[in-house]
Amino acid sequence: MAWAYLAVAVVFEIVFALGTNATKGFTRLWPSVLTLVAAAGGIYTLSLALRTLDVGVGYTIWTGLGSIGTVLFGALIFKERITLPKLVSFAAIIAGAVTLKLSSGL
């Protein structure tokens, strides 16, 4: 169940990051509300995942996959460019997340 909580936390992390951009410095009400709800949801579901997972594993996967999702959706929503160095970095993050999962024994 910890991995399911972590997956939900990653989604909240992505929504939080993208929402922060959409708030325009927290001057727009609904994007600001969404961002704050996503931040709270992400922290809460991460805390549930960390009941079982090692904090080093859970937090690293949360931030890593959240970063990848933010860049990918940032490209789709905000038309940000995905460059070769970004793709190489994605591969490194994914390889690290998989290695952490395999080495955690959970």
Backbone hydrogen bonds, N-H to C=O, Kabsch-Sander energy under -0.5 kcal/mol:
donor,donor_aa,acceptor,acceptor_aa,energy
5,Y,1,M,-2.3
6,L,2,A,-2.4
7,A,3,W,-2.1
8,V,4,A,-2.2
9,A,5,Y,-2.4
10,V,6,L,-2.1
11,V,7,A,-1.8
12,F,8,V,-2.4
13,E,9,A,-2.3
14,I,10,V,-2.2
15,V,11,V,-2.5
16,F,12,F,-2.9
17,A,13,E,-2.4
18,L,14,I,-2.6
19,G,15,V,-2.8
20,T,16,F,-2.2
21,N,17,A,-1.3
22,A,18,L,-1.7
23,T,19,G,-1.3
24,K,21,N,-1.0
25,G,20,T,-0.6
27,T,23,T,-1.9
28,R,23,T,-1.4
29,L,27,T,-0.5
32,S,28,R,-1.6
33,V,29,L,-2.5
34,L,30,W,-2.6
35,T,31,P,-2.3
36,L,32,S,-2.3
37,V,33,V,-2.5
38,A,34,L,-2.6
39,A,35,T,-2.3
40,A,36,L,-2.3
41,G,37,V,-2.8
42,G,38,A,-2.6
43,I,39,A,-2.3
44,Y,40,A,-2.5
45,T,41,G,-2.7
46,L,42,G,-2.2
47,S,43,I,-2.3
48,L,44,Y,-1.8
49,A,45,T,-2.1
50,L,46,L,-2.3
51,R,48,L,-1.1
52,T,49,A,-1.5
53,L,49,A,-2.5
58,G,54,D,-2.9
59,Y,55,V,-2.5
60,T,56,G,-1.2
61,I,57,V,-2.4
62,W,58,G,-2.5
63,T,59,Y,-2.7
64,G,60,T,-2.6
65,L,61,I,-2.7
66,G,62,W,-1.6
67,S,63,T,-2.1
68,I,64,G,-2.2
69,G,65,L,-2.7
70,T,66,G,-2.2
71,V,67,S,-2.3
72,L,68,I,-2.7
73,F,69,G,-2.9
74,G,70,T,-2.2
75,A,71,V,-1.9
76,L,72,L,-1.7
77,I,73,F,-3.4
78,F,74,G,-1.7
79,K,75,A,-0.6
80,E,74,G,-1.4
83,T,81,R,-0.6
87,L,83,T,-2.1
88,V,84,L,-2.5
89,S,85,P,-2.1
90,F,86,K,-2.4
91,A,87,L,-2.2
92,A,88,V,-2.0
93,I,89,S,-2.5
94,I,90,F,-2.9
95,A,91,A,-2.6
96,G,92,A,-2.3
97,A,93,I,-2.7
98,V,94,I,-2.6
99,T,95,A,-2.3
100,L,96,G,-2.5
101,K,97,A,-2.4
102,L,98,V,-2.6
103,S,99,T,-2.2
104,S,100,L,-1.3
105,G,101,K,-0.7
106,L,101,K,-0.5
